[in-house]
Amino acid sequence: MDKRRDHRRSKAVEAMIFILSFPILCNRKEQILMMKKASLRIRGNVQMAGFRTFIKTVADSLNVNGFAENEEDGNVKVVCEGEGEAIERLINSVKRNSPSFVRIEEVNAVYEDHKGEFRSFERRGVDVPGEGESEMVALMRSFDKKGEVMIGILSSMDETMKGVKRDTNKTLEKQDMMLEKQDMTIDAIDRSKEEIVTEISSLRGDLKLYMEEKFAKIEYELEAIKAKIGMV
């Protein structure tokens, strides 16, 4: 009888434990189902601006694991795992609250099943110390990379300045041509003005001579009329 009683008590305890832990197990199952993995490809001016550090800070605050890595094409790759809501909040922060030096053109997100690959969130890249590597070595490699980027930027600026110089020279040439045309127009106006003045002077002379001849003729005719009527 004692054995049966102990067995029933043991079964009752197991049942009670199961009943008490059932909500916890269900909640854990729901959390597992809500977990997601996302791979982000972020395009734009997003490197050498503290962007990965920003992403890591946000990911740590949301308990999201994974990594942010600079790619050779200038983009930033982010692979992250965590609760679906936390993943979406991370993506929204990347789009809306990024550092002022960052210029994001596009964020592409691809979702996968949660695999639990990561235990934390980390930055990756040549400027991040590897295993057994000092901060100084990583920093020097980072400077080399930044130097290459600066050389590319300066080369692009040089080409831009050459283009501006060519455009400026073309503009100056056009201005010189316009000034030459203006000078020619002014010369033509001056010549026309002189011709008009000469023509007016000639007309005035001809008109004066015509009027003098006309008045002389009128005086002659008046004298003839006076002689006929005996006034002279």
RADADA-V292916 format. One record per residue. RES is the residue in three letters. SS is DSSP state (A for helix, B for strand, O for the rest). PHI is phi in radians with two decimals (none if undefined). Layout:
res:ss:phi
RES:SS:PHI
RES:SS:PHI
//
This chain:
res:ss:phi
MET:O:none
ASP:A:-1.11
LYS:A:-1.13
ARG:A:-1.10
ARG:A:-1.13
ASP:A:-1.12
HIS:A:-1.12
ARG:A:-1.12
ARG:A:-1.10
SER:A:-1.10
LYS:A:-1.13
ALA:A:-1.15
VAL:A:-1.12
GLU:A:-1.07
ALA:A:-1.13
MET:A:-1.13
ILE:A:-1.08
PHE:A:-1.11
ILE:A:-1.11
LEU:A:-1.23
SER:A:-1.56
PHE:A:-1.04
PRO:A:-1.04
ILE:A:-1.14
LEU:A:-1.12
CYS:A:-1.12
ASN:A:-1.11
ARG:A:-1.11
LYS:A:-1.12
GLU:A:-1.11
GLN:A:-1.09
ILE:A:-1.10
LEU:A:-1.16
MET:A:-1.44
MET:B:-1.22
LYS:B:-2.35
LYS:B:-2.22
ALA:B:-2.31
SER:B:-1.98
LEU:B:-1.93
ARG:B:-2.12
ILE:B:-1.91
ARG:B:-1.78
GLY:B:2.31
ASN:B:-1.52
VAL:O:-2.17
GLN:O:-1.94
MET:O:1.01
ALA:O:-2.41
GLY:O:1.32
PHE:A:-1.24
ARG:A:-1.13
THR:A:-1.10
PHE:A:-1.06
ILE:A:-1.09
LYS:A:-1.09
THR:A:-1.06
VAL:A:-1.15
ALA:A:-1.08
ASP:A:-1.09
SER:A:-1.19
LEU:O:-1.76
ASN:O:1.06
VAL:O:-1.82
ASN:B:-1.86
GLY:B:2.53
PHE:B:-2.72
ALA:B:-2.17
GLU:B:-2.41
ASN:B:-1.33
GLU:O:-1.92
GLU:O:-1.14
ASP:O:-1.43
GLY:O:1.65
ASN:O:-1.52
VAL:B:-2.11
LYS:B:-1.82
VAL:B:-2.22
VAL:B:-2.07
CYS:B:-2.49
GLU:B:-2.29
GLY:B:2.88
GLU:B:-1.13
GLY:A:-0.96
GLU:A:-1.12
ALA:A:-1.15
ILE:A:-1.05
GLU:A:-1.14
ARG:A:-1.16
LEU:A:-1.10
ILE:A:-1.11
ASN:A:-1.10
SER:A:-1.13
VAL:A:-1.07
LYS:A:-1.28
ARG:A:-1.91
ASN:O:-2.14
SER:O:-1.18
PRO:O:-0.97
SER:O:-1.12
PHE:O:-1.36
VAL:O:-1.52
ARG:B:-2.14
ILE:B:-1.56
GLU:B:-1.72
GLU:B:-2.78
VAL:B:-2.19
ASN:B:-1.82
ALA:B:-2.12
VAL:B:-2.14
TYR:B:-1.76
GLU:B:-2.38
ASP:B:-1.25
HIS:O:-1.16
LYS:O:-2.08
GLY:O:1.17
GLU:O:-1.35
PHE:O:-2.05
ARG:O:-1.95
SER:O:-2.79
PHE:B:-1.97
GLU:B:-2.40
ARG:B:-1.55
ARG:B:-2.26
GLY:O:2.60
VAL:O:-1.15
ASP:O:-1.58
VAL:O:-1.79
PRO:O:-1.02
GLY:O:-1.51
GLU:O:-1.12
GLY:O:1.29
GLU:O:-1.93
SER:O:-1.42
GLU:A:-1.05
MET:A:-1.14
VAL:A:-1.10
ALA:A:-1.09
LEU:A:-1.14
MET:A:-1.13
ARG:A:-1.13
SER:A:-1.12
PHE:A:-1.09
ASP:A:-1.05
LYS:A:-1.13
LYS:A:-1.13
GLY:A:-1.09
GLU:A:-1.09
VAL:A:-1.11
MET:A:-1.12
ILE:A:-1.06
GLY:A:-1.09
ILE:A:-1.13
LEU:A:-1.12
SER:A:-1.09
SER:A:-1.10
MET:A:-1.13
ASP:A:-1.09
GLU:A:-1.11
THR:A:-1.10
MET:A:-1.13
LYS:A:-1.09
GLY:A:-1.10
VAL:A:-1.10
LYS:A:-1.10
ARG:A:-1.09
ASP:A:-1.10
THR:A:-1.13
ASN:A:-1.08
LYS:A:-1.10
THR:A:-1.11
LEU:A:-1.12
GLU:A:-1.09
LYS:A:-1.11
GLN:A:-1.12
ASP:A:-1.08
MET:A:-1.10
MET:A:-1.13
LEU:A:-1.14
GLU:A:-1.08
LYS:A:-1.12
GLN:A:-1.11
ASP:A:-1.08
MET:A:-1.10
THR:A:-1.12
ILE:A:-1.10
ASP:A:-1.08
ALA:A:-1.12
ILE:A:-1.12
ASP:A:-1.07
ARG:A:-1.12
SER:A:-1.09
LYS:A:-1.10
GLU:A:-1.09
GLU:A:-1.12
ILE:A:-1.13
VAL:A:-1.08
THR:A:-1.08
GLU:A:-1.13
ILE:A:-1.12
SER:A:-1.08
SER:A:-1.12
LEU:A:-1.12
ARG:A:-1.10
GLY:A:-1.12
ASP:A:-1.11
LEU:A:-1.14
LYS:A:-1.09
LEU:A:-1.10
TYR:A:-1.10
MET:A:-1.18
GLU:A:-1.09
GLU:A:-1.12
LYS:A:-1.14
PHE:A:-1.12
ALA:A:-1.09
LYS:A:-1.14
ILE:A:-1.12
GLU:A:-1.11
TYR:A:-1.10
GLU:A:-1.15
LEU:A:-1.10
GLU:A:-1.08
ALA:A:-1.14
ILE:A:-1.13
LYS:A:-1.08
ALA:A:-1.15
LYS:A:-1.19
ILE:O:-1.63
GLY:O:1.37
MET:O:-1.50
VAL:O:-1.98
//
